[in-house]
Amino acid sequence: MSEERFPYDGPAELLPVVTAALERVVDPEVALNIVDVGLVYGVRVKDGRLDVDVTMTSAACPVTDVIIGDIEDELDRALPPELKLHVELVWEPPWTSERLSGSARRFMGW
């Protein structure tokens, strides 16, 4: 992977696994994966635990629980069972359309 899709701190061999799992999670409001929408703020792997910081496009997002559940399900399926998983919903910095990937911009006609 030549382009950093989100900040990552952990073993290099897990990055493609984590990225692929997160790319399978779709924001149903925009029909794009959460990586391309820019909802993934960072992933850290340390001391047997994988932490994912994510945001939503707005605090009023009606599908927050669905997206977080999908993140947990996809990562749980992809990661080694001994690795504990924690997904944190964060609001700082606020999401902006600048976080959209190039392919998401093209899809949305921006």
Secondary structure, DSSP 4 states (H G I P E B T S, - for coil): --S--S-EES-GGGHHHHHHHHHT-EETTTTEEHHHHT-EEEEEEETTEEEEEE--SSTT-TTHHHHHHHHHHHHHHHS-TTSEEEEEE--SSPP-GGGS-HHHHHHHT-
